[in-house]
Amino acid sequence: MNILQGGRMVRGCVQGDSIPDQFIPRLVELHRAGKLPVERLVTFYELADINQAVADSIAGKAIKPVLRMPK
């Protein structure tokens, strides 16, 4: 696997490696202080635009693509 060349490692995690009782209040605190611009991290796409969402994610144009389901 090319990704493992050059000393890189693959590491998995389930549900994150944080302690939610500490981590979530800290995230809220950072957001309220203007230091965690969640609205800049999320890009919304209609379900029909799923291919564009994937392309933007791969290209680094969208950090967290979120698909909106049709009503």
C-alpha positions in Angstrom: 0.0 0.0 0.0 1.5 3.3 -1.1 0.0 5.2 1.8 2.1 3.2 4.3 5.4 4.1 2.6 7.6 6.8 4.1 6.8 5.9 7.7 3.1 6.6 7.6 0.7 4.6 9.8 -2.9 3.7 9.5 -4.8 4.1 12.8 -8.4 3.4 13.3 -10.7 4.6 16.1 -14.3 3.8 17.0 -16.4 6.7 18.2 -13.3 8.9 18.6 -10.6 8.8 21.2 -12.1 11.5 23.5 -13.9 11.6 26.8 -17.3 13.1 25.7 -18.0 14.7 29.1 -14.9 16.8 28.7 -14.6 17.0 24.9 -18.0 18.3 24.0 -18.1 21.2 26.5 -14.6 22.2 25.2 -15.9 22.2 21.6 -18.9 24.3 22.6 -16.5 26.7 24.5 -14.3 27.0 21.5 -17.2 27.6 19.1 -18.7 30.3 21.4 -15.3 32.0 21.5 -15.1 32.1 17.7 -12.2 29.7 17.6 -14.1 26.7 16.1 -15.8 27.9 12.9 -18.1 24.9 12.4 -20.0 26.7 9.7 -16.8 27.0 7.6 -16.1 23.3 8.0 -19.4 21.9 6.8 -20.6 22.1 3.2 -24.1 21.0 2.3 -25.1 19.1 -0.8 -28.4 17.8 -2.2 -28.4 14.0 -2.5 -28.5 14.4 -6.3 -25.1 16.1 -6.0 -23.4 13.2 -4.2 -20.7 12.9 -6.9 -19.8 16.6 -6.6 -19.6 16.2 -2.8 -17.2 13.3 -3.2 -15.1 15.2 -5.7 -15.0 18.3 -3.6 -14.0 16.2 -0.6 -11.2 14.5 -2.5 -10.0 17.9 -3.9 -10.0 19.4 -0.4 -12.7 21.9 -1.3 -15.1 20.4 1.3 -13.9 19.4 4.7 -17.1 17.8 5.9 -19.6 17.3 3.1 -23.1 16.7 4.4 -25.9 15.3 2.1 -29.4 16.6 2.4 -32.0 14.0 1.8 -35.0 14.9 -0.4 -38.3 15.5 1.3 
